[in-house]
Amino acid sequence: MTEETMSRRFIDELFETIKSRRGSDPEESYTARLFDEGIEKITKKIGEESTEVIVAALRETPAHVVSESADLLYHLMVLWAEQEISPDDVFEELAGRAGRSGIEEKESRE
């Protein structure tokens, strides 16, 4: 199994675990608590984690950036589950942008 396949399988398994926590006991699952508290709490956590990635990048070690990035990706995946977006949806969007310059792609959205 390639590293790419293992990484993709891990993302899919994590996403399925996150989705399975919806409706679980918020006293026993942090993910269930996020779903229970709603979109405002989920997006607030994404903002906090984004800031922590930035601070780590500016002031900490690469290992700290990795740790904070994992937190950000987890919270982003909770948002995807809340919005009924799958990792495939995001990967397809990225694939559609492949081969285009970032400037060209950004201008196409304006």
RADA-V531300 format. One record per residue. OMEGA is omega in whole degrees, 0 to 359 (999 if undefined). BURIAL is 1 if it has 16 or more other ideal C-beta (glycine too) atoms within 10 Angstrom, else 0. D_LAST is the distance of its C-alpha to the last C-alpha in Angstrom with 2 decimals. Layout:
OMEGA/BURIAL/D_LAST, OMEGA/BURIAL/D_LAST
This chain:
181/0/40.58, 177/0/37.88, 179/0/36.17, 179/0/32.83, 179/0/34.55, 180/0/36.14, 180/0/32.90, 179/0/31.17, 179/0/34.27, 179/0/34.32, 180/1/30.72, 180/0/31.65, 177/0/34.91, 180/0/33.45, 178/1/30.85, 177/0/33.73, 178/0/35.78, 180/1/33.06, 182/1/32.72, 180/0/36.52, 178/1/36.74, 180/0/35.10, 176/0/38.04, 182/0/40.29, 180/0/42.29, 177/0/40.16, 184/0/43.36, 184/0/43.59, 177/1/40.02, 179/0/37.33, 177/1/34.70, 179/1/36.34, 177/0/36.29, 178/1/32.54, 182/1/32.10, 182/1/34.71, 170/0/33.08, 187/0/29.75, 180/0/26.04, 179/0/26.42, 181/1/28.87, 181/1/26.95, 175/0/23.74, 179/0/26.03, 177/1/27.62, 177/1/24.37, 179/0/23.66, 182/0/27.25, 176/1/27.24, 179/1/24.03, 180/0/25.80, 175/1/28.93, 181/1/27.28, 180/0/26.03, 179/0/29.50, 180/1/31.20, 183/0/29.22, 191/0/30.17, 188/0/33.73, 181/0/35.06, 174/0/35.97, 178/0/33.92, 178/0/35.96, 176/0/34.72, 178/1/31.08, 181/0/31.95, 180/0/33.56, 177/1/30.75, 177/1/28.21, 177/0/30.41, 180/1/30.34, 181/1/26.55, 177/0/26.28, 182/1/28.98, 176/1/27.30, 179/1/23.95, 174/1/26.02, 177/1/27.63, 178/1/24.28, 181/1/23.51, 179/1/26.96, 183/1/26.52, 181/0/23.35, 175/0/25.03, 179/0/22.68, 173/0/24.65, 178/0/24.42, 179/0/24.15, 182/0/20.87, 180/0/19.44, 177/0/21.28, 177/0/20.08, 179/0/16.40, 179/0/17.43, 179/0/19.53, 179/0/16.79, 183/0/14.97, 178/0/18.36, 177/0/18.99, 178/0/15.47, 178/0/14.79, 179/0/12.79, 179/0/11.00, 182/0/10.30, 180/0/9.28, 179/0/6.81, 181/0/5.28, 179/0/5.65, 183/0/3.80, 999/0/0.00
